[in-house]
Amino acid sequence: MIEIYLNPDNEPMWMERSTTQENIRAAEVLLGELNSKGQTLRSAIYHCMILICTNTRASILRASEVANEIYNQNPTFVPAIIMMASGNIAENTGDSGR
């Protein structure tokens, strides 16, 4: 459900999205409910997705840091690699993201 709010058109994370502030707030509420049951790697990835969707440089950098921390702890967790790449592309350092 969180992914649908953040990416209603099912576009790649680095492409222009039609995510509205209302969708971001709804995703944050859903993530809060998910975290109340215990934080997982997947919920941390959802948090990164929310940060990237806000389209502010500070949020994108924070998402990249969180994804990098996850990757350092678990280098085989592909969603962390995808979030690192998405963050790099979103902050216009696309060469390192690709």
QUIGIVEN-V549634 format. One record per residue. N is the residue number from 1. RES is the residue in one small letter. PSI is psi in degrees with one decimal (NA if undefined). BURIAL is I if it has 16 or more other C-alpha atoms within 10 Angstrom, else O. Layout:
BEGIN
n = {N	N}
res = {RES	RES}
psi = {PSI	PSI}
burial = {BURIAL	BURIAL}
END
This chain:
BEGIN
n = {1	2	3	4	5	6	7	8	9	10	11	12	13	14	15	16	17	18	19	20	21	22	23	24	25	26	27	28	29	30	31	32	33	34	35	36	37	38	39	40	41	42	43	44	45	46	47	48	49	50	51	52	53	54	55	56	57	58	59	60	61	62	63	64	65	66	67	68	69	70	71	72	73	74	75	76	77	78	79	80	81	82	83	84	85	86	87	88	89	90	91	92	93	94	95	96	97	98}
res = {m	i	e	i	y	l	n	p	d	n	e	p	m	w	m	e	r	s	t	t	q	e	n	i	r	a	a	e	v	l	l	g	e	l	n	s	k	g	q	t	l	r	s	a	i	y	h	c	m	i	l	i	c	t	n	t	r	a	s	i	l	r	a	s	e	v	a	n	e	i	y	n	q	n	p	t	f	v	p	a	i	i	m	m	a	s	g	n	i	a	e	n	t	g	d	s	g	r}
psi = {-39.1	-43.2	-35.2	-41.1	-39.7	-25.0	68.2	-24.8	2.8	43.0	154.5	150.7	-30.5	-8.4	165.4	128.2	159.6	36.8	125.1	165.8	-35.1	-41.6	-40.8	-43.1	-41.4	-40.9	-38.1	-39.9	-46.2	-39.6	-38.4	-41.5	-40.4	-42.3	-24.7	-19.6	-0.9	134.0	136.4	173.1	-38.6	-40.5	-32.0	-36.6	-40.2	-39.1	-42.3	-41.9	-42.3	-44.5	-42.9	-37.5	-19.0	-19.6	29.0	144.5	-44.3	-41.1	-40.4	-41.5	-41.0	-41.1	-41.2	-40.1	-45.2	-45.6	-38.9	-40.8	-43.2	-44.6	-41.6	-32.5	-29.4	81.9	-9.8	2.0	97.3	-39.5	-31.4	-40.0	-41.9	-40.9	-36.9	-45.2	-42.8	-40.6	-42.9	-42.1	-40.8	-31.8	16.4	29.6	49.0	-32.3	-40.3	-24.0	-30.3	NA}
burial = {O	I	O	O	I	I	I	O	O	O	O	O	I	I	O	O	O	O	I	O	O	O	I	I	O	I	I	I	O	I	I	O	O	O	O	O	O	O	O	O	O	O	I	I	I	I	I	I	I	I	I	I	I	I	O	O	O	O	I	I	I	I	I	I	I	I	I	I	O	I	I	O	O	O	O	O	O	O	I	I	I	I	I	I	I	I	I	I	I	I	I	O	O	O	O	O	I	O}
END
